[in-house]
Amino acid sequence: MESALRKARWRLIPLLSVCYLVAYMDRVNISFAAESMNRDLHFTAKIYGLGAGLFFLTYALCEIPSNRLLLRFGARRWMARIMLTWGLLAGAMVLVRTPASFYSLRMLLGMAEAGYFPGVIFYLAQWFPKHERARAISLFYVALPLSSVVMGGLAGVLLGLNGKLGLAGWQWLFLVEALPAIVLSVVIFFALPDGPGTAQWLQVEEREAVRTELAREDSLAGREGGVSDAGDLLAALSSRHVWGFGVFFLCTLGSMYAVNFSLPIVLRAATGWSMGRVGWLIAGVGGLGAVSMIGAAIHSDRTGERKWHVVIPTVVMAGAMLVAGLRLDGWVGVAALALAAVSYYAVQGPMLSLCSAVLPGRAAAVGIAAINTCAIVGGFVGPNWMGWMREATGSYAVGVGGLSVPCLLAALSMIWLVKKETAGTRKRI
């Protein structure tokens, strides 16, 4: 078993992680493009916020259908399709000229990318047992903070190409950062097995060991979570875990996207630095986030504890958002935003491990997609909230400070879910 997991870590996780890094860059690189793009195209903060959020609306609508199609076509074909279409559409952002074209391309990009993240979480659950899962997921999801490192370093360079070949700097940003997704779609198609049963680099006994262990865990998950292994939409949505986890991610992910899509502009105002230097600041925070994500996941796997690895960082995140809102015009606010980001990253491995542990087999594909659909709705609400607050108050401070409320709600939803679990006869999460 251990030899099979070791091979899977090296052959699957780096590839999937690099793909998600590219996906996230293509999703949020408008935050670096915003200042010059909004100026060139005469977009207001409200137009920008709506366009940033519309990505998540279509993403949310397409997530569950996407994961059901993954079950039908297999991970290799479906993941390659996702990457190819999102790469093409991300590059098409260079054609934006009006609010209507901005909104349309953001919505199409959301449709194209929908299903990659929940699909990978489901896919990893077909390879790694519970006691290894937080670490495996965090090694994949470390692409999230590392994308800030890469994007922060590249943004200044690409924006500096302004005027080359008749393209604005923000157009170069969209064009260059879209190309890796197209290339990686080919790599995924030829290199990714659909599951342990089709992995030619596993020995027969290794495949059987993985299959046996995960079948045993699926049976336990079905009894503990109250969901049958049917892959049925209604069966998955009948689980309180889906809704409890969905509320948690709606609040935390929505809060982080609210900040991230305005972060370069906010940090530039707070520090007085150029956009290039702000990019390196964001890269540094991303590096710290990567360390916190992997460290928290390893500690959670070793101790077997999940709840407090989730609740404590979420409460810290709430407090940091409040402080940032009160002191957004200086370095105290910058430090508080960095702490909020690091706390958010620390939560991910333990929390996503819980999501994949309570739903069995094929039902997990639908359940995880449903949870992520709730989360992505937060991605629509968050940027719009910031745009509205900026228009109404002339500052991002109220918008940032207000994010402490959903963060506290997320912590309470997790405590409620665990209380409900321990009040019955089922095993404690």
C-alpha positions as CSV (number, residue, x, y, z in Angstrom):
1,M,0.0,0.0,0.0
2,E,2.7,2.5,1.0
3,S,4.6,1.9,-2.3
4,A,1.5,2.6,-4.3
5,L,0.8,5.9,-2.4
6,R,4.4,7.0,-2.8
7,K,4.2,6.5,-6.5
8,A,0.9,8.4,-6.6
9,R,2.3,11.3,-4.7
10,W,5.1,11.8,-7.2
11,R,3.2,11.0,-10.4
12,L,-0.2,12.7,-9.8
13,I,0.0,15.5,-7.3
14,P,2.7,17.7,-8.9
15,L,0.9,17.6,-12.3
16,L,-2.6,18.3,-10.8
17,S,-1.1,21.0,-8.6
18,V,0.6,22.8,-11.5
19,C,-2.7,22.7,-13.4
20,Y,-4.6,24.3,-10.6
21,L,-1.9,26.9,-10.2
22,V,-2.4,27.9,-13.8
23,A,-6.2,27.8,-13.4
24,Y,-6.1,30.1,-10.4
25,M,-3.8,32.5,-12.1
26,D,-6.2,32.7,-15.1
27,R,-9.1,33.2,-12.7
28,V,-7.8,36.1,-10.6
29,N,-5.1,37.7,-12.8
30,I,-7.6,40.5,-13.5
31,S,-6.8,41.7,-10.0
32,F,-3.4,42.8,-11.3
33,A,-4.8,44.0,-14.6
34,A,-7.6,45.9,-12.9
35,E,-5.9,49.3,-12.4
36,S,-4.7,49.8,-16.0
37,M,-7.6,47.9,-17.6
38,N,-10.3,49.8,-15.7
39,R,-8.5,53.1,-16.7
40,D,-8.2,52.1,-20.4
41,L,-11.7,50.8,-20.7
42,H,-13.4,53.3,-18.3
43,F,-14.7,50.6,-16.0
44,T,-16.0,51.6,-12.5
45,A,-15.3,49.6,-9.4
46,K,-18.9,48.3,-9.6
47,I,-18.4,47.1,-13.2
48,Y,-15.1,45.5,-12.3
49,G,-16.6,43.8,-9.2
50,L,-19.6,42.4,-11.1
51,G,-17.3,41.1,-13.9
52,A,-15.0,39.5,-11.3
53,G,-17.9,37.8,-9.6
54,L,-19.8,36.6,-12.7
55,F,-17.1,34.0,-13.2
56,F,-18.3,32.3,-10.1
57,L,-22.0,32.4,-11.0
58,T,-21.6,30.2,-14.1
59,Y,-18.9,28.1,-12.4
60,A,-21.3,27.3,-9.6
61,L,-24.1,26.4,-12.0
62,C,-21.9,24.0,-13.9
63,E,-20.0,22.3,-11.1
64,I,-22.4,19.4,-10.3
65,P,-23.0,18.6,-14.0
66,S,-19.3,18.7,-14.6
67,N,-18.5,16.2,-11.9
68,R,-21.2,13.9,-13.2
69,L,-19.7,14.1,-16.7
70,L,-16.3,13.3,-15.1
71,L,-17.8,10.0,-13.9
72,R,-19.1,9.3,-17.4
73,F,-16.0,10.2,-19.4
74,G,-13.2,9.6,-16.9
75,A,-10.8,11.9,-15.2
76,R,-8.2,11.9,-18.0
77,R,-10.5,13.1,-20.8
78,W,-12.6,15.5,-18.8
79,M,-9.7,17.2,-17.0
80,A,-8.0,17.7,-20.4
81,R,-11.2,19.2,-21.8
82,I,-11.5,21.6,-18.9
83,M,-8.0,22.8,-19.3
84,L,-8.1,23.3,-23.0
85,T,-11.3,25.4,-23.0
86,W,-10.3,27.5,-20.0
87,G,-6.9,28.3,-21.6
88,L,-8.5,29.4,-24.9
89,L,-11.1,31.6,-23.1
90,A,-8.5,33.1,-20.7
91,G,-6.5,34.2,-23.7
92,A,-9.6,35.6,-25.3
93,M,-9.7,38.2,-22.4
94,V,-7.4,40.3,-24.5
95,L,-10.4,41.1,-26.7
96,V,-12.4,42.8,-23.8
97,R,-13.5,46.3,-24.9
98,T,-16.9,46.9,-23.2
99,P,-18.6,45.9,-19.9
100,A,-20.7,43.4,-22.0
101,S,-17.7,41.6,-23.4
102,F,-16.0,41.6,-20.0
103,Y,-19.1,40.0,-18.4
104,S,-19.5,37.5,-21.2
105,L,-15.9,36.2,-21.2
106,R,-15.8,36.0,-17.4
107,M,-19.0,33.9,-17.5
108,L,-17.7,31.7,-20.2
109,L,-14.4,31.2,-18.4
110,G,-16.4,30.1,-15.3
111,M,-18.3,27.5,-17.3
112,A,-15.1,26.2,-18.9
113,E,-13.2,25.8,-15.6
114,A,-16.2,24.5,-13.6
115,G,-15.5,21.1,-12.1
116,Y,-11.7,21.0,-12.0
117,F,-11.2,21.6,-8.3
118,P,-14.0,19.4,-7.0
119,G,-13.1,16.9,-9.7
120,V,-9.5,16.7,-8.3
121,I,-10.6,16.4,-4.7
122,F,-12.9,13.5,-5.7
123,Y,-10.1,12.0,-7.8
124,L,-7.5,12.2,-4.9
125,A,-10.1,10.5,-2.7
126,Q,-10.0,7.5,-5.1
127,W,-6.2,7.2,-4.4
128,F,-5.5,8.2,-0.8
129,P,-7.0,6.8,2.4
130,K,-8.3,9.1,5.1
131,H,-5.1,9.1,7.2
132,E,-3.2,10.4,4.2
133,R,-5.8,12.6,2.7
134,A,-5.2,16.0,4.3
135,R,-1.5,15.8,3.4
136,A,-2.3,14.7,-0.2
137,I,-4.9,17.4,-0.7
138,S,-2.7,20.1,0.8
139,L,0.2,19.1,-1.5
140,F,-2.2,19.6,-4.4
141,Y,-3.9,22.7,-3.0
142,V,-0.6,24.4,-2.2
143,A,-0.9,25.6,-5.8
144,L,-3.3,28.2,-4.4
145,P,-0.8,30.2,-2.4
146,L,2.0,29.4,-4.8
147,S,-0.1,30.9,-7.6
148,S,0.3,34.2,-5.7
149,V,4.1,33.8,-5.7
150,V,4.2,33.1,-9.5
151,M,1.6,35.7,-10.4
152,G,3.1,38.3,-8.1
153,G,6.5,37.8,-9.8
154,L,5.2,37.8,-13.3
155,A,2.7,40.6,-13.1
156,G,5.1,43.5,-13.0
157,V,7.1,42.0,-15.9
158,L,4.0,41.4,-18.1
159,L,2.4,44.8,-17.3
160,G,5.7,46.4,-18.2
161,L,5.2,45.1,-21.8
162,N,2.6,47.9,-22.3
163,G,2.6,49.0,-25.9
164,K,4.6,46.1,-27.3
165,L,3.1,44.8,-30.6
166,G,0.2,47.2,-30.0
167,L,-1.0,45.4,-26.9
168,A,-1.6,47.0,-23.5
169,G,0.2,45.5,-20.5
170,W,-3.0,44.0,-19.1
171,Q,-3.6,42.3,-22.5
172,W,-0.1,40.7,-22.3
173,L,-0.9,39.5,-18.8
174,F,-4.0,37.7,-20.1
175,L,-2.4,36.3,-23.2
176,V,0.9,34.9,-21.7
177,E,-0.8,33.4,-18.6
178,A,-3.3,31.5,-20.7
179,L,-0.8,29.6,-22.7
180,P,0.3,27.1,-20.0
181,A,-3.2,25.7,-19.6
182,I,-3.4,24.8,-23.3
183,V,-0.1,23.0,-23.2
184,L,-1.0,21.2,-20.0
185,S,-4.2,19.9,-21.4
186,V,-2.2,17.7,-23.7
187,V,0.0,16.5,-20.9
188,I,-3.1,15.6,-18.8
189,F,-4.6,13.7,-21.7
190,F,-1.6,11.4,-22.1
191,A,-0.3,11.2,-18.6
192,L,-3.2,11.0,-16.2
193,P,-4.8,7.6,-15.4
194,D,-8.5,7.5,-14.8
195,G,-7.9,5.8,-11.5
196,P,-5.7,3.2,-9.7
197,G,-7.1,0.4,-11.9
198,T,-5.7,1.9,-15.1
199,A,-2.4,3.1,-13.7
200,Q,0.2,1.1,-15.6
201,W,3.0,2.2,-13.2
202,L,1.3,0.3,-10.3
203,Q,1.9,-3.4,-9.7
204,V,-1.1,-5.6,-9.6
205,E,-0.8,-6.1,-5.8
206,E,-0.5,-2.3,-5.4
207,R,-3.7,-1.7,-7.3
208,E,-5.5,-4.3,-5.2
209,A,-4.2,-2.9,-1.9
210,V,-5.5,0.6,-2.8
211,R,-8.9,-0.8,-4.0
212,T,-9.4,-2.9,-0.9
213,E,-8.5,-0.1,1.6
214,L,-10.7,2.5,-0.1
215,A,-13.6,0.2,-0.5
216,R,-13.5,-0.4,3.3
217,E,-13.4,3.3,4.0
218,D,-16.3,4.0,1.6
219,S,-18.4,1.5,3.5
220,L,-17.7,3.2,6.8
221,A,-18.3,6.7,5.3
222,G,-21.7,5.6,3.9
223,R,-22.8,4.4,7.4
224,E,-21.4,7.5,9.2
225,G,-22.6,10.1,6.7
226,G,-25.9,8.5,5.9
227,V,-25.3,8.6,2.2
228,S,-25.4,5.5,-0.1
229,D,-22.8,4.9,-2.7
230,A,-25.1,5.7,-5.6
231,G,-23.7,9.0,-7.0
232,D,-27.2,10.3,-6.9
233,L,-27.8,14.0,-6.6
234,L,-30.6,13.8,-4.1
235,A,-28.8,11.3,-1.9
236,A,-25.7,13.5,-1.7
237,L,-27.7,16.6,-0.9
238,S,-29.6,14.8,1.8
239,S,-26.5,14.8,4.0
240,R,-26.1,17.6,6.5
241,H,-22.4,17.5,6.0
242,V,-22.8,18.8,2.5
243,W,-24.8,21.9,3.7
244,G,-22.6,22.4,6.8
245,F,-19.4,22.3,4.8
246,G,-21.0,24.3,2.0
247,V,-21.8,27.2,4.4
248,F,-18.3,27.1,5.8
249,F,-16.7,27.4,2.3
250,L,-19.2,30.0,1.1
251,C,-18.2,32.3,4.0
252,T,-14.5,31.7,4.0
253,L,-13.9,31.5,0.2
254,G,-16.2,34.4,-0.4
255,S,-14.2,36.5,2.1
256,M,-10.9,35.7,0.5
257,Y,-12.1,36.3,-3.0
258,A,-13.6,39.6,-1.9
259,V,-10.1,40.6,-0.7
260,N,-8.0,39.0,-3.5
261,F,-9.7,40.7,-6.4
262,S,-9.0,44.1,-4.9
263,L,-5.7,43.3,-3.1
264,P,-3.2,44.8,-5.5
265,I,-5.0,48.1,-5.5
266,V,-5.5,48.1,-1.7
267,L,-1.9,47.3,-1.0
268,R,-0.6,49.9,-3.5
269,A,-2.7,52.5,-1.6
270,A,-1.5,51.3,1.8
271,T,2.2,51.1,1.0
272,G,2.7,53.7,-1.8
273,W,4.6,51.1,-3.7
274,S,4.6,50.4,-7.5
275,M,2.5,47.5,-8.8
276,G,5.6,45.5,-9.4
277,R,6.7,45.8,-5.8
278,V,3.2,45.0,-4.6
279,G,3.4,41.9,-6.7
280,W,6.4,40.7,-4.8
281,L,4.7,41.5,-1.5
282,I,1.8,39.3,-2.5
283,A,4.3,36.6,-3.6
284,G,5.8,36.7,-0.1
285,V,2.4,36.2,1.5
286,G,1.7,33.4,-0.8
287,G,5.0,31.7,0.2
288,L,4.0,31.9,3.9
289,G,0.6,30.6,3.0
290,A,2.1,27.5,1.3
291,V,4.1,26.8,4.5
292,S,1.1,27.1,6.7
293,M,-1.1,25.0,4.4
294,I,1.3,22.0,4.3
295,G,2.4,22.3,8.0
296,A,-1.2,22.4,9.3
297,A,-2.2,19.4,7.1
298,I,0.8,17.3,8.2
299,H,0.0,18.1,11.9
300,S,-3.7,17.3,11.4
301,D,-2.8,13.9,9.7
302,R,-0.4,13.0,12.5
303,T,-2.7,13.8,15.3
304,G,-5.9,12.7,13.6
305,E,-7.6,15.9,14.7
306,R,-9.6,18.0,12.3
307,K,-12.1,20.2,14.1
308,W,-9.8,22.6,15.9
309,H,-7.4,22.7,12.9
310,V,-10.3,24.3,11.1
311,V,-12.0,26.4,13.8
312,I,-9.0,28.2,15.3
313,P,-7.5,29.5,12.1
314,T,-11.0,30.6,11.0
315,V,-11.5,32.7,14.1
316,V,-8.1,34.2,13.6
317,M,-9.1,35.0,10.1
318,A,-12.2,36.8,11.4
319,G,-10.2,38.9,13.8
320,A,-7.6,39.8,11.2
321,M,-10.3,41.0,8.8
322,L,-11.7,43.3,11.5
323,V,-8.3,44.8,12.3
324,A,-7.5,45.2,8.6
325,G,-10.7,47.1,8.0
326,L,-9.9,49.4,10.9
327,R,-6.3,50.1,9.8
328,L,-6.4,49.5,6.1
329,D,-4.4,52.7,5.2
330,G,-1.1,51.5,6.7
331,W,1.2,48.6,7.5
332,V,-1.0,47.3,10.3
333,G,-3.7,46.7,7.8
334,V,-1.2,45.0,5.4
335,A,0.0,42.7,8.2
336,A,-3.6,41.9,9.2
337,L,-4.5,41.0,5.6
338,A,-1.4,38.7,5.4
339,L,-2.4,37.0,8.6
340,A,-6.0,36.4,7.3
341,A,-4.5,34.8,4.1
342,V,-2.1,32.6,6.0
343,S,-5.0,31.5,8.3
344,Y,-7.2,30.7,5.4
345,Y,-4.6,28.6,3.8
346,A,-4.0,26.6,7.0
347,V,-7.6,25.5,7.1
348,Q,-7.7,23.9,3.7
349,G,-6.1,20.5,4.1
350,P,-8.0,19.4,7.3
351,M,-11.3,20.8,6.0
352,L,-11.1,19.3,2.5
353,S,-10.1,16.0,4.1
354,L,-13.3,16.1,6.1
355,C,-15.3,16.7,3.0
356,S,-14.0,13.7,1.1
357,A,-14.1,11.5,4.2
358,V,-17.9,11.5,5.0
359,L,-19.2,10.7,1.5
360,P,-18.6,7.3,-0.1
361,G,-17.5,6.3,-3.6
362,R,-19.4,7.9,-6.5
363,A,-21.6,9.9,-4.1
364,A,-18.5,11.9,-3.2
365,A,-18.3,13.2,-6.8
366,V,-21.7,14.9,-6.5
367,G,-21.4,15.8,-2.8
368,I,-18.0,17.5,-3.2
369,A,-19.2,19.4,-6.3
370,A,-22.3,20.5,-4.3
371,I,-20.1,21.8,-1.4
372,N,-17.9,23.6,-3.9
373,T,-20.9,25.1,-5.6
374,C,-21.9,26.7,-2.3
375,A,-18.3,28.0,-2.0
376,I,-18.2,29.4,-5.4
377,V,-21.4,31.4,-4.8
378,G,-19.3,33.2,-2.2
379,G,-16.9,34.0,-5.0
380,F,-19.7,35.8,-6.7
381,V,-20.9,37.6,-3.6
382,G,-17.5,38.7,-2.3
383,P,-16.1,40.8,-5.2
384,N,-19.5,42.4,-5.6
385,W,-19.6,43.3,-1.9
386,M,-16.3,45.0,-2.2
387,G,-17.3,46.9,-5.4
388,W,-20.5,48.1,-3.8
389,M,-18.7,49.2,-0.6
390,R,-16.0,51.0,-2.6
391,E,-18.7,52.9,-4.6
392,A,-20.8,53.7,-1.5
393,T,-18.0,54.7,0.9
394,G,-15.1,55.7,-1.3
395,S,-12.9,53.2,0.5
396,Y,-12.4,49.4,0.8
397,A,-12.1,49.6,4.6
398,V,-15.8,49.0,5.4
399,G,-15.9,46.1,2.9
400,V,-12.8,44.4,4.4
401,G,-13.9,44.9,8.0
402,G,-17.3,43.5,7.3
403,L,-15.8,40.2,6.2
404,S,-15.2,39.3,9.8
405,V,-18.9,38.5,10.1
406,P,-19.0,35.6,7.5
407,C,-15.7,34.3,8.9
408,L,-17.2,34.0,12.4
409,L,-20.3,32.4,10.8
410,A,-18.0,29.8,9.1
411,A,-16.4,28.9,12.5
412,L,-19.8,28.6,14.1
413,S,-21.1,26.3,11.3
414,M,-18.2,24.0,11.8
415,I,-18.8,23.8,15.6
416,W,-22.5,23.2,15.0
417,L,-21.7,20.4,12.6
418,V,-19.4,18.7,15.0
419,K,-21.8,19.1,17.9
420,K,-24.6,17.4,15.8
421,E,-22.2,14.6,15.0
422,T,-21.1,14.0,18.7
423,A,-24.7,14.3,20.0
424,G,-25.7,11.1,18.2
425,T,-24.2,7.6,18.0
426,R,-22.0,8.2,15.1
427,K,-18.2,8.5,15.4
428,R,-16.8,12.0,16.2
429,I,-15.4,13.8,13.2
